Amino acid sequence: MKIVKTLLAMVAAALAIPIFAAEPAAGEAQKTESETAEKRNGKQRIHELQEEISDELVRCEGKGLISGWKFAPLQVDFGWGSREKTLRLLDETADTVFSFGLLFSTQKSAVFALASLYSALGNNYGLQIGVVYSAARSNYGVSFGLLDIAAKNYGVLSGLGVIDFDKGQGTLCGMNIAGKVLIGVLNREYLAEEGRPSDMEPSFLQIGVFNHGDCTVQIGLLNSNSRSYVPIMPLVNFAMKKDGEK
């Protein structure tokens, strides 16, 4: 259950950034060393959590009843107990078309994956469903789970909690479309001032009740945008400044 604990920690970290940070007073323009160190440690912890989950997702090393196959049309996981001791038809390292799990399913890749507890794929090329959670190293298709995560998302993530590690984006009760469109009750993404790399583009559109980020357009009840000349706006907000521009 290590990955479950790690995932829960990642959710808390991803959604914990304050949505409406107060503007610093004139006399508080310079951050103290302790505040800077605390912020740096927080970023480092998030990075470590990302690495832990990514490593767990690509750890497809379990053996099956039929071993050595690189590709097969069907994988069936009869799992009970721990993931390491489960009974499965093929090795986890095989690329498959269909991957089914009684409780969980872990596979290098699949076009269709379904599991009653969780589904973890190296690459999702089609439809992935994990009732409790779905996770993929790279998502090129459509994925759904109560908690839905991807190290890199080029498709659609959807669920009660959605996280795109690569772009530092989190959505509560909604979906993330290729890191460009976030739709949900709460949408947030890392700001440039919070450590977003300059070569990482923010999302284009956020639609929700509360939106927080550097994205181009926000539509919601309340929108926080650090690249807007009016940082907090109801209904609609737009990014009009470049990263770092005052």
N, C-alpha and C positions, 0 to 999 in steps of 0.2 A: 504493500500500500504506500510505498515511498513516493511514487509519482503522484498519487492523489493528494498527499500532504503538500508536495511541491506545487501542484497546480493551484490548490487553495491559497497558498502563500502568494503565488503569482497574481491571482485574481485580486487579492487585497492590495498588492503593490501597484497593479495596473490602474485600479480605480480610486486610489487614495490621494491622488494629486488634487489639491483644492481647486474648485471650479472658479471661485471668485476671490482671487487674491487681492488684498488691498494694495493700493499704490504706496510705495515707500515715502515717508515724509522727507523733507529736504535734508534734515540732519541725519537721516538714516540711509543716505545714498550708498555708502560704502558698507558692504557686508562684513561682519566680524569673522575672524578666522574660524571660530567654532561653528558658525552657521555654514560657512563654506565647506568645512570638513564634514559636517553632518549631511549636507546635500550630496557631496562626493561619495560618502559611504552608502547613502541610499541608492544612488545610481549603480554603484558597484554591486550591491546586493541584488538589484533587479537583473543586472547583467549575469550574475552567477546563477540566479534562478532560471534565466533563459537558457543558459548553457546546460544546466542540469536536465531540464525538460527535453531540450533538443537531443542530448545524449541518450536519454531514455527512449525517445521516439525512434531513433535509428538503431537501437539495440535489438535488432531482429536476429537472434541467434538460436532460438529454440528449435529442437529437432522434432521431426514428425515420424509417423509410421513408415512413410516412404521418404527416403532421404537422398539428397544429391540433385534433385530436379531444380533447374533454373527457372522454368516456366511451367505453369499448369493452369487449365481453365477453371479449376475449382479447388478451394481450400475450405476445410471444415474443421473447426476447433470445438472439441467436446469438453472444454475446460471446466474444471471445478477445482477449488483450492487455489494454490498459488499459480502464477503465470508460468513459472519455470517447470512445474511438475504436471502441467496440463497434458492431455492427450489430444494430439492434432494429426491430421492426415498427412500434411506436408511440412517441410521446413519453413520457418518464418522468413528465410532469405529468398524464397521463390517469388517471382512476379506472377500475379494471378489475375483472372478476369472477375471471378466471384469469390468473395471471402466471407464466410458465415461463422459466427461464434455463438455458442450456447450462452456463455456469460461474457466472454471477451474475445476480441480478435486482434492480433498483432501481425502485420505483414509488411513486406518490403514495398509492395504496391498492389493496387486493385482498381478495377473499374467500378465495381459495386461491392460495398462492404456493409455488413449489418451485424450488430451484436446487441444483446439485451443489457449489458453493463457498460462496456466501453469498447470503442474501436480506435486502434492506433495504426496509422499507416506511414510508411516512409514517403510515398507519393499517392495522392488521391487523384485519379484521372477521370472519375465519373461522379457517382453518388455514394456518400459515406454517411451512415447513421449509427450513432452510439446513443442509446437511450439516456444514460447518465452523462457521458461525455464522449466527444470525438476529438481526435488529435491527429495532426499530420505534419510531417516535416515540410512538405510542399503540397499545397492544395491547388489543383488546377480545375476542380469541378465544383460540386455543391456538397456542403457538409452540414449536418445537423446534430445537435446534442444539447442537453440542458446546459452543459458547459462545452463550448466549441472553440478550439484553439488551433493555431497553425504557426509554425516557425516562419513560413513565407506563404502569403496568400495571393494567388493569381485568379481565384474564382470567387465563390460565395460562401461565407461562414454565417451560420444562423443559430440562435439559441437564446436562453435566458441570460447567459454570460458569454460574450464573444471577445476573443483576444487575438490580435495580430502582433506577434512578437517583433517581427522585422521592422514594422513601422511604429511600434509603440502605441498601438491603438486599442481602446477598450470600448465595448458597447454593452449596455444593459438592456435586455429584452429587445433584441432586434437582429440586424444583420450588417455584415461588412462585405462590400463588393469590391474586390481587388484592391483594397486600401484606398480607393478613390471616393466611394460613397458609403457613409455610415448612417444607418437608420435605426433609431431605437429611442427608449425613454431617456437614457443618458448616453451621450457620445463624448469621448475625450481622446486626445492624442498628445504626445509629447510636444512641447514648444521648443523653439530654437534656444530660448534662454534656459530651458531645463535640460539641455544636452542633445537635442535632435541634431544630427550631422547636417552640415550645410548642403550636402549632395542628396539628402533624403527629402523628397517632395512631400508636403502635407497633403491631406485629402482635399478633394475638390468641393464636395458637398456633404453637409451634415444636416440631417432632419431629425428632430427629437423635441422632447420637452425642455431638456437642458443640454446645451452644446458648449464644448470647451476645446479650443485648438487654434491652429494657424490657418485653417482651411479657407478656400476662396469664398464660399457662400455658406451661410448658416441660416436655417429656418427653424424656429422653435419659440417656446414660451420665453426663454431667456438664453442669450447667446454671449459667450465670452470669447473674444478674439484679440490676441495680442498684436496682430498686424492691422487692426482697425484703428482709425483715428478716434473712434468712440469704443473703447475696449468692451464695454458691456451694453448690449442693446436688446430690447424685447422684439419679438417677432422675426426680424431679419437683421443680419450683420454681414459685412463684407471685409475681406482682407484687401487693404489698399497700400500697405507698406511692405518693404522688403525686410528680410531677416536682419535684426540688429538696428534697423532704422528707428530713430527716436520720433 
